Amino acid sequence: MPTNPKKSDDRPEGDRIAKLLARAGVASRREIERMIADGRITLDGKPVETPATFLKSLKGVSVDGKPVAGPEPAQLYAFHKPTGLITAERDPAGRATIYDALRNALPKDTPRLMPIGRLDLNTEGLLLLTNDGGLKRKMELPASGIPRTYRARAFGEVSQEQLEELIEGVEIDGVRYGSIDANLERGAGGSGGKNQWIQMTITEGKNREVRRVLEYLGLKVNRLIRVGYGPFALGELPRGQATRIRKGDLDRFVSTLKKGHE
């Protein structure tokens, strides 16, 4: 393995191979680290030993024996995830994944896509996917403050006043959840008025945040749909289908994302 060239401040030049491969859309950084450990990634024919290998480009890098092309322009897709699919490439338990559905929902020439965040097995709705690892990471960072909007159907009693208190955040079992904008949907109750639809907008996206907060209020969530992520909405996209976000819309969003982090 060639030694890494050094800059004048003794920092290696270029970027970590895991970052470059993620940016090129090969996989997430975490998955790339596993691929390196499994010996699936080589540089000039020799297995890469560590994800901390610094490179200026992906020249000479192969994955599973196939040379890696340079990063393509960023693309963003919206997918209407059904329930019953896990947000992963593979599942040791053999459960169906989003990629099983995406094979039929995307054109054959679509680049390799990575999900931005996750929706759990029983959550449906808008899942964004991209071929750009850098964009994926920025959109997932809690510091980005990108709003995610959900509609939850929940069984039980709750008042608008209780929901409005969530704007101050809440602590549950030692976990602090930030400000949540929550509102009852009027006229959407179920039989006996026990099933209620609640719209919630969060910005942190902690694991199972919406479910845990509503359970904390004494409600039982029986359906959860993500309807928005930043400026992108689920709209009328049919369940199980995907569509590419227009380049102009993506460019405008990326420019606002950069401004928010300057």
N, C-alpha and C positions, 0 to 999 in steps of 0.2 A: 504494500500500500504506500503510495507516495506521501511524503511528509507535506504538511500544510504550509504554504507560504505565509509569512508573517508581515503584518503592517508595521510601521515604525513604532506604534505603541504596543507591539507584541501581541496584538489581537489577530487571529486568523483572518485572511481575506475571504470575501464571498459570504455564503450563507451555509447553514447546516443542511446536509443532504435531505433530512426529513422535511425541512421547510421548503426546499426547492421542489421536492416530489409532491408535497401537498399542494403547492401553488400550481404545479402542472396538472393537478387533478387526478393523481394516481390513487390517493387514499388520504384519510386523515393522518395527522402526525402520529397519533397513538397507534393506528393500524400499521403505518410505515415502520415504526419501531419494532412491532411484532414481526413484520416481514423481514427486517434486517436480522433479528434474532433467529429467524428460521432459515437464513441464508438465501433468501429469494432475490436479494438485490446485490448486483455486482458492479464494480468499477474497473474498466479495462480487463474484464474477465475474471477478476478476483473478488471473492465475497467481501462486502462492506462489513466491517466489524462493529461499528458504532454509529448511532444516529448523530453523533457530534462531529462526524467528518465534514469538514468545510470545503465547499467547492464554489467556483465562480460560475459554472454552468453545469448542465446535465450531460455534457459530452462524455461518451464512454460509459454512461450508466445504463444498465439493463435491469428489467424486472421480469423474473421468470424466463430469462433468456431473450427477452424482446427489448430492443433499444427504446429508450424513453424519448419522446419528442419534447421539444421546448413547450413552455406554457402557451396555451391558446388564449385568445381574448376572453375575458370573463363573460359567462352566460349565467342566467338565472331562470329557473323554472318554478312554476307553481303546480303542486300536485294535491289533488283532493284525496287524502289518505282515508281509506275505509277503516272501520274497527277490525280487529282480528289480525292485523299485520304489525310486526315489530320493526322499529326503525334501526335496522342493522343490515349488513351485507350477508352475514351468515348467522345461523342460530344453532348451537350445539344440540338443542332439544328438538330440532327439526321443524320448528314453527315457520309459517309463511312470513316472508319479509316484504318490505316495500319494493325491493328489486324484482320480486316475482311479478308484481303488478306493473312496474315500470317497463318491463320488457315489452309489454303489449301497448303501453300508453305513450311511448316515445318513438320518434323516427329512428331508423337504423343507424343514421350517421351522427346521432347525439353523442357528445363526448361523455367520458366517465363523470358521473355526478355524485356529489356528497351531500347528505342532508344538513341543513342549517338548524341546529338544535334537534330535539326529538319530540315525538308524540308517543305516549305509551300505548300498549296493546289495545286498550279500550277507549282511546281518545281518537277522534276523527277530525277531518277538516284540513286546513291549509298547512302544507309542509313545503317549505322552500328548499330547493336544491341548486347547487352550483358546481361548476368545474374548477373554481378558483379557491384554493385553500386559504389564501390571505383574506378574501372577502368573507368566507365562512367564519373564520376566527373573529374578525371584527364584529360581525353581526351577532355572534354568540356571547361576546363579552358583556357582563352585566353593566360595566362602565359605559357601554354605548347608549344605554337608556332607551333602546328601541321598544316601543309599546307592542305588546301582543294582546289581542282581544279574543275572548272566548265567550261562547254562549253555553250555559250549563242548565240542564234540567235537573232539579233537585227536589226530593221529597221531604216535606217538613214545613215548619212555620218560621218565617223570618220577616222582619220589617225593613222598610227602606231606611229607617233611622239606624238600625243595626248595621246595614251595609255601608251607610255613609261614614260610620266610625272607622271603617277600614282605610279611609284616606290617610289616616295617621299611621298606618302600619299596624302590625300585630305580632306578638311573640307567642309561639306555640312549641311547647316541649323544648324550650331553650333555643329555638331557631327564630331569628328575627326576619319577618317579611316586611318589605318596604311598602310604600304607599300603593293602595289598590283602589281604582275607581270602579265601584260596583253599583248596579242599578237593577231593580226589578223591572221586568218587561210587563207592562200592564196588559190585561186581557189575554194572557197566555197561560193561565192556570189550567191544571188538569182536573180529573174527577175529584169532587169534594174540595177543590181548591188546595189540595195538598201538594201537587206537583207544580212547581213554579219555575219559570225561565228567568235566569239571572245573567246579565251581561257584565263581564269583568275585564278590565284592562290592567295588565301588570307590566312592569319594565325589567324585573330581575330574572324571571324565568327559573326560579329554583325548582328542584325536582318535585313533581306532583303538587305544585304550589296551590293551584286553584282548588283541587280536591281537598287538600288538607285544611285550607282556610274555611271552606264551606262545611266540612265535617266538624271543625272547631265551633261553628255556629249552630251545630245540631242538625245539619242537613245531610241527606244521603244522595250523592250525585248518581244519577242513573243514565245520564248522557252528557258528553262533553265534546264540544265542537270548537276548534280554533277557526275564527272567521277573519282574522287580520294579523299581519306581521309587518310593522312599520306601515308604509303607504300601500302595501300590497294586500288585496282583499280576496277572499274565497269567491265571492260573487256567485255566479250561476254555474261555475265549473262543475261538471258532473262527477259523481263519486267514482274514484278509480281512474280518472283522466288527468292528464298533465298538459300544461301549455307553457310556451316560452314567454318570459316577460320581455316586452319590447326594449330594444337597446337604448332608446332615448329615455324611457322610464328608469331603466337601471342606471344609466349615466347620471341622471338627475339625483337619484337616491345616493349614489356613491359620492357625489360632490357634497351633498349635505352631511354625509357621514364623516368625510374628511374635515369639513369645517368644524364639526362638533368635537374633533379631537386635536385641533391645532393649539 
